[in-house]
Amino acid sequence: MTTMVDNTISSLNSRSSVEPNSNLSAFVESLDDLNSRYADALLPLTILFGVFTFFGFFGNLLILVVFSLSREYRRNNFKVFVLTLAGIDLITCVTLIPAEMVKQRNYFAFEHVVPCKLKCFFYVFGASSSCLALLVISVDRYRKVVQPFKKQLTHTLAVKLLIGVAIVFSLMLAIPSAVMCGINKTTMVNKYGTNTTIRICQTEQRFETSVWRNIYKSILLMMLGGISFSYLILYAFVMRVAAKHIKAIALHHNNSTWNISTSSLAYDTNTFVSKPCQSEIIRKEHSGKWDFQNGDHIQELLDNNCVHQLKGHSIKSTTPMLQRHGFPTKTLLWFILTIVFIGTYLTHIILSFDVSKIVSMTPGAFVSFSFFYRVYFINHIINPFVYAIFVEKFRTSCKNICPFSKAELINHHDVHF
């Protein structure tokens, strides 16, 4: 009898110890299921990044072709800057953005170390190279607009600076990021409230508390923050000078005739000319006084305000056009691209302090976070659209490089029919 009771108690104890474990295993979400749940939520964002890749690739490739082959662009700094940014953006569009798309499909089940390291490498390279290239551009704008009579950034020097600072230095700066990146294993609360072991591409655990990592992050943050602040300072001076030019146009629009003095960057109301083309003014009146580098801003300003002898009755109708186009086009173009860079990367930096909270986010919150966290991708696809809006020669060149013009297509159609 005693033996029977003991066996019954032992059976009950063993059953009670098994049932909790079996119930617990039934409410643990597998890694594949958890990853698929978040990947499905991220699918619209992944498709959007695919669109970014498409437009970024073909848009920047078009820029490279147009500015490299078109006869309408001479050998100057503007061409060098455009080609440099297009090359950086093209590399980003074929490496970093597709890598992010792959990561979103396997965000919590990332397995391969090499793709993870490459993604980290191209992230730092894309950010730092764009940042430094825009710094060279802003300095060039400052010298041409604010200090036009001082020594300017020549074409050869611009090429050397961009190669050394924006390319070589950025490549070296990206190497530590690739070294410290890897696959981290951690736990994440699943939909049942239990924990699931996940694998994320981020800084390896051995580097998370490293002094060298903290120094490296501080250097990157100070570089991006400091250079962004430099942008604002330089363009503040540029905008002030440009505002004076616009004000000069507004002050003289009531005169029956007016003149732009290219030797002083001021509008001389005592000397009236009626030459319709700014290039003729520079070539005929100032031959030998200015080269294209020192006179680039003047020529650019005159491109937007061609000197005409205006009749009194037509001044009022033409004034808004003059005022609207009085701002140097190249300066406005670079300023817009710089502001986009600052805004997108500043958003990314702010959100980077909340990356550790990803493991506790719901799928919906994670999608919103991921979009704004990667909003800097816009910086690498926007250039073709900005050039199309502000650079008329770019639009014309895009039409000229088409294999068939409209007339050729008509003739081709007539031959066959």
C-alpha positions in Angstrom: 0.0 0.0 0.0 2.8 2.4 0.9 4.6 1.5 -2.3 1.5 2.3 -4.3 1.1 5.8 -2.7 4.7 6.6 -3.3 4.5 5.7 -6.9 1.3 7.8 -7.3 3.0 10.8 -5.7 6.1 10.4 -7.9 4.0 10.2 -11.0 2.2 13.4 -10.1 5.4 15.2 -9.4 7.0 14.2 -12.7 3.8 15.2 -14.6 3.8 18.6 -12.9 7.4 19.2 -13.8 6.9 18.3 -17.5 3.7 20.2 -18.2 5.1 23.7 -17.5 8.0 23.1 -19.8 5.8 21.8 -22.5 3.5 24.7 -22.2 6.4 27.1 -22.2 7.8 25.7 -25.4 4.5 26.0 -27.0 4.6 29.8 -26.4 8.1 30.5 -27.6 8.1 32.1 -31.1 10.8 30.7 -33.4 13.5 32.9 -34.9 12.2 32.4 -38.4 8.6 33.3 -37.4 9.7 36.4 -35.5 11.9 37.5 -38.4 9.2 36.9 -41.0 6.7 38.9 -38.9 8.9 42.0 -38.9 10.1 41.5 -42.5 6.4 41.5 -43.7 5.8 44.7 -41.9 9.0 46.2 -43.5 8.0 45.1 -47.0 6.6 48.4 -48.1 9.7 50.2 -46.9 11.9 47.6 -48.6 10.0 48.2 -51.9 10.5 52.0 -51.4 14.2 51.5 -51.0 14.1 49.5 -54.2 12.6 52.5 -56.0 15.4 54.6 -54.5 18.0 52.2 -55.9 16.4 52.3 -59.4 16.2 56.1 -59.6 19.5 56.7 -57.8 21.3 54.3 -60.1 20.0 55.5 -63.5 19.8 59.2 -62.3 23.4 59.3 -61.2 24.6 57.3 -64.2 22.8 59.8 -66.4 24.7 62.7 -64.6 28.0 60.9 -65.2 27.3 60.4 -68.9 25.9 63.9 -69.5 28.6 65.8 -67.7 31.4 63.6 -69.0 30.5 63.5 -72.7 28.5 66.6 -73.4 30.3 69.4 -75.2 28.2 72.0 -73.3 30.3 71.6 -70.2 33.8 73.0 -70.1 36.7 72.0 -67.8 35.7 73.8 -64.6 35.0 73.2 -61.0 31.3 72.8 -61.4 31.8 69.8 -63.6 34.3 68.2 -61.2 31.9 68.7 -58.2 28.9 67.2 -60.1 30.9 64.2 -61.2 32.3 63.6 -57.8 29.0 63.6 -56.0 27.4 61.5 -58.8 30.1 58.9 -58.4 29.7 58.8 -54.6 25.9 58.6 -54.9 26.1 55.9 -57.5 28.3 53.7 -55.3 25.9 54.2 -52.4 22.9 53.3 -54.6 24.5 50.0 -55.8 25.9 49.0 -52.4 24.5 50.4 -49.3 20.8 50.7 -50.2 20.5 47.2 -51.6 22.4 45.9 -48.6 19.8 47.6 -46.4 17.1 45.9 -48.3 18.7 42.5 -47.7 19.1 43.3 -44.1 15.4 44.2 -43.7 14.5 40.8 -45.0 16.7 39.2 -42.4 17.0 41.9 -39.8 16.8 39.6 -36.7 18.2 36.5 -38.4 21.4 37.9 -40.0 23.8 35.1 -40.6 26.8 36.2 -42.7 29.5 38.4 -41.3 31.1 39.6 -44.6 27.9 41.3 -45.9 27.4 42.9 -42.5 30.9 44.4 -42.5 30.6 45.6 -46.1 27.4 47.4 -45.2 29.0 49.2 -42.3 31.9 50.1 -44.5 29.9 51.7 -47.2 27.6 53.5 -44.7 30.6 55.4 -43.2 32.2 55.9 -46.7 29.0 57.3 -48.2 28.3 59.7 -45.3 31.9 61.0 -44.9 32.7 61.3 -48.6 29.5 63.3 -49.3 30.1 65.4 -46.2 33.7 66.3 -47.2 32.8 66.8 -50.9 30.1 69.3 -49.9 32.7 71.1 -47.7 35.0 71.6 -50.6 32.1 72.9 -52.7 31.0 75.3 -50.0 34.5 76.7 -49.7 34.6 77.2 -53.4 31.3 79.0 -53.4 32.5 81.2 -50.5 35.7 82.2 -52.4 33.9 82.9 -55.7 31.0 84.9 -54.2 32.4 86.6 -51.1 36.1 86.8 -52.1 36.1 86.9 -55.9 39.3 89.0 -56.2 41.4 86.5 -54.1 43.1 83.4 -55.4 40.4 80.9 -56.4 40.2 77.1 -56.2 41.6 76.0 -59.5 40.3 73.0 -61.4 43.5 71.0 -60.7 43.4 71.8 -57.0 39.7 70.9 -56.8 40.4 67.5 -58.3 43.3 66.8 -55.9 41.3 67.9 -52.8 38.3 65.8 -53.7 40.4 62.7 -54.4 42.5 63.1 -51.2 39.8 64.4 -48.8 36.5 63.0 -50.1 37.7 59.7 -51.4 41.0 58.5 -49.8 40.4 59.9 -46.4 36.8 58.6 -46.4 37.9 55.1 -47.3 40.4 55.1 -44.4 37.7 56.5 -42.1 35.4 53.6 -43.1 37.8 50.8 -42.3 37.4 50.8 -38.5 33.6 50.6 -38.9 34.0 47.4 -41.0 36.3 46.0 -38.4 34.0 46.6 -35.4 30.8 45.4 -37.1 29.6 41.9 -36.8 26.8 39.5 -35.8 25.5 40.0 -32.3 23.4 37.5 -30.5 20.8 38.8 -28.0 17.3 38.1 -26.9 14.1 39.8 -27.9 10.6 39.6 -26.4 8.3 37.8 -28.9 4.6 38.1 -29.3 4.0 35.5 -26.6 5.9 37.6 -24.0 8.7 35.1 -23.9 12.3 35.5 -25.2 13.6 34.6 -28.6 17.4 34.5 -29.4 18.1 36.8 -32.4 21.1 37.7 -34.5 21.6 41.4 -35.5 24.2 43.1 -37.7 25.7 45.8 -35.5 28.8 46.5 -33.4 30.3 43.3 -32.0 29.9 42.8 -28.3 33.6 42.9 -27.7 33.7 46.5 -29.1 30.5 47.8 -27.5 32.3 49.1 -24.4 35.7 49.6 -26.0 37.4 53.0 -25.5 38.5 53.0 -29.2 34.9 52.6 -30.4 33.8 55.6 -28.3 36.7 57.6 -29.7 35.8 56.6 -33.2 32.1 57.5 -32.8 33.1 60.8 -31.2 35.3 61.6 -34.2 32.5 60.8 -36.7 30.0 62.8 -34.7 32.3 65.8 -34.3 33.2 65.7 -38.0 29.6 65.6 -39.3 28.5 68.1 -36.7 31.4 70.5 -37.1 31.4 70.4 -40.9 27.6 70.9 -41.0 28.1 74.0 -38.8 30.8 75.2 -41.2 28.3 74.9 -44.1 25.9 77.2 -42.3 28.6 79.8 -41.6 30.0 79.8 -45.1 26.6 79.9 -46.8 25.5 82.7 -44.4 28.2 84.9 -45.8 27.4 83.8 -49.3 23.7 84.5 -48.9 24.4 88.0 -47.5 26.5 88.9 -50.6 23.9 87.4 -52.9 21.1 89.3 -51.1 23.0 92.5 -51.9 23.0 91.6 -55.6 19.3 91.0 -55.5 18.8 94.3 -53.7 20.8 96.1 -56.4 18.5 94.7 -59.0 15.5 95.9 -57.1 16.9 99.4 -56.6 17.7 99.9 -60.3 14.7 98.3 -61.9 12.9 101.6 -62.3 15.7 103.0 -64.5 15.1 103.1 -68.3 18.5 101.5 -68.9 20.9 99.8 -66.5 24.3 98.1 -66.6 26.1 95.5 -64.6 29.7 96.4 -64.0 31.7 93.2 -64.1 34.9 94.8 -62.7 33.4 95.6 -59.3 30.5 93.2 -59.0 28.2 96.2 -58.6 25.5 97.7 -60.8 26.8 100.9 -62.4 23.9 103.2 -63.3 26.2 105.8 -64.9 27.3 103.5 -67.7 24.6 102.1 -69.9 25.1 99.3 -72.3 22.8 97.4 -74.6 24.8 94.2 -75.2 22.4 91.3 -75.0 25.0 88.6 -74.1 27.0 88.4 -70.9 29.7 86.2 -72.5 30.4 89.0 -75.0 30.8 91.5 -72.2 33.4 89.3 -70.5 35.2 88.5 -73.7 35.3 91.9 -75.3 35.4 94.3 -72.4 37.5 92.3 -69.9 39.8 90.3 -72.0 42.9 89.5 -70.1 41.5 90.8 -66.8 39.6 87.7 -65.7 40.1 84.0 -66.3 37.2 81.6 -66.0 38.1 80.7 -62.4 38.2 84.2 -61.1 35.3 85.4 -63.2 33.1 82.3 -62.7 30.8 84.0 -60.3 30.5 87.1 -62.4 29.7 85.1 -65.5 27.2 83.0 -63.5 25.5 86.1 -62.2 25.3 87.6 -65.7 23.9 84.3 -67.0 20.9 84.9 -64.9 20.7 88.7 -65.6 21.6 89.3 -69.2 22.2 93.0 -69.8 19.6 94.6 -71.9 18.5 98.1 -72.7 14.9 98.1 -71.3 12.1 100.4 -72.3 10.3 102.1 -69.5 6.9 100.5 -70.2 8.4 97.0 -70.1 10.4 97.3 -66.8 7.5 96.7 -64.5 6.6 93.4 -66.2 10.2 92.2 -66.3 11.1 93.1 -62.7 9.8 90.0 -61.0 11.8 87.8 -63.5 15.0 89.7 -62.8 14.5 89.6 -59.1 13.6 85.9 -59.2 16.7 85.0 -61.3 19.1 87.4 -59.6 20.3 84.7 -57.2 23.3 82.8 -58.5 22.0 79.5 -59.8 25.0 77.4 -58.8 25.0 78.8 -55.3 21.3 78.0 -54.9 21.8 74.5 -56.2 24.6 73.6 -53.9 22.9 75.3 -51.0 19.8 73.1 -51.5 21.9 69.9 -51.7 23.8 70.9 -48.5 20.6 71.6 -46.6 19.2 68.2 -47.6 22.4 66.5 -46.4 22.3 68.3 -43.1 18.6 67.6 -42.5 18.7 63.9 -43.4 21.9 63.0 -41.6 21.0 65.0 -38.5 17.8 63.0 -38.3 19.8 59.8 -38.6 22.3 60.8 -35.9 19.5 61.8 -33.5 17.7 58.5 -34.0 21.0 56.5 -33.7 20.8 57.0 -29.9 17.6 54.9 -29.8 19.0 51.9 -31.8 19.2 49.8 -28.6 15.4 50.1 -28.3 14.8 48.2 -31.5 14.4 44.9 -29.7 11.5 46.3 -27.7 9.6 47.9 -30.7 6.4 46.6 -32.2 6.5 45.9 -36.0 4.6 49.2 -36.7 6.9 51.3 -34.5 9.9 49.6 -36.0 8.8 50.4 -39.6 8.4 54.1 -38.7 11.8 54.2 -37.0 13.5 52.4 -39.9 12.2 54.9 -42.4 13.4 58.0 -40.6 16.6 56.3 -39.5 17.4 55.7 -43.2 16.0 58.9 -44.5 19.5 60.0 -45.5 19.2 57.7 -48.5 17.3 60.7 -50.1 20.6 62.6 -50.1 22.0 60.1 -52.6 19.1 60.2 -55.1 18.0 63.8 -55.2 20.8 65.3 -57.2 19.4 64.4 -60.7 16.1 66.0 -59.8 17.8 69.2 -58.6 20.0 69.5 -61.7 16.9 69.0 -63.9 15.2 71.9 -62.2 18.0 74.4 -61.9 20.4 73.5 -64.8 18.9 74.2 -68.2 22.0 72.8 -69.9 21.6 69.5 -68.1 18.0 69.2 -69.4 19.2 70.0 -72.9 22.1 67.6 -72.8 19.8 64.8 -71.6 17.7 65.3 -74.7 20.7 65.5 -77.0 22.2 62.2 -75.8 19.0 60.3 -76.8 19.8 57.9 -79.7 17.1 59.4 -81.9 15.8 63.0 -82.0 12.2 63.7 -82.7 13.0 64.5 -86.3 15.0 61.3 -86.7 12.1 59.3 -85.4 9.7 60.9 -87.9 12.1 60.1 -90.7 12.6 56.6 -89.5 8.8 56.2 -89.4 8.4 57.6 -93.0 11.0 55.2 -94.3 9.2 52.2 -93.1 5.7 53.4 -94.1 
